[in-house]
Amino acid sequence: MARIAYVNGQYVPHRNAAVHVEDRGYQFADGVYEVFAVMAGKLIGEQGHLDRLAHSLSELRIKWPLSRAALMVVIKEIVRRNHVRDGLVYLQVTRGVAPRDHPFPAHSESALVITARKSDPMDKDALRTGVDVITIPDIRWQRCDIKSVALLPNVLGKQQARDADAFEAWQVDNEGYVTEGTSTNAWIVTADGDLVTRNASTSILNGVTRLSVLEAATDAGIDIMERPFTPEEALAAREAFITSSTSHVKAVTRIDGQSIGNGHVGELTNRILDAYVEYMEAHGGPRTTDTWN
């Protein structure tokens, strides 16, 4: 059955979906996006994604294209029309169509595109198969808390990882600290057994899965330190993993070609993955709703 997309008020065949050549998302990357996971027919982290979208739109002074309630109706309809039981929903909002000029247009209507695609159900065994990560300089702008469609540095970093036969690239700031991956948040378990991830700020995108893992780990009685860490500390770590809506909790067993710990998925990583899955089944996403306010 043909895929269906939503483009500015209309449901259209995916192959025919198009935006105007002077859409500011195309001309200036003047827009934001969200990616919702769908698991067993259920949207994951719905409230967290909407709250982060509100933050991104507010920071860029882009108007909501629809009310929150109406937007969720459309998202769920796209999931239904595409028969997605497990997969992803991509949502993009731009400042809209206007003659090409850098300042905000005096009058424009926000443009909205939503698509969905199927994927395999979450495979915990696959997540426990460790992946390689490399480290690269972080060359992004200084507002990484905004989920902007301006992703060229992330694209270059991800390709650099692929060229190195790695799954992900961890970006390192000018002070020598890991910020995050090109599409994931970064975590380590120190040699002393401390679970560490970088604190939320304008230096990272505060992942909805990251928030879910924070809450799941806390519920499981696991202490967490939110602070920066260096690549050297990561290389000396006992364990490492990444989180995102697409990777869930995925173990990292090599960084820059060096094995982490014993080179196998660690005990705490396994425990956190189990806690995360139980948490998502119970809550469907982070309970915190004011993180980006």
Secondary structure by P-SEA (a helix, b strand, c coil): cbbbbbccccccccccccccccccccccccccbbbbbbccccccaaaaaaaaaaaaaaaacccccccaaaaaaaaaaaaaaacccccbbbbbbccccccccccccccccbbbbbbbbccccccccccccbbbbbbbcccccccccccccccaaaaaaaaaaaaacccbbbbbcccccccccccbbbbbbcccbbbbbbcccccccccaaaaaaaaaaaaacbbbbbccccaaaaaaccccccccccccbbbbccccccccccccccaaaaaaaaaaaaaaacccccccccccc
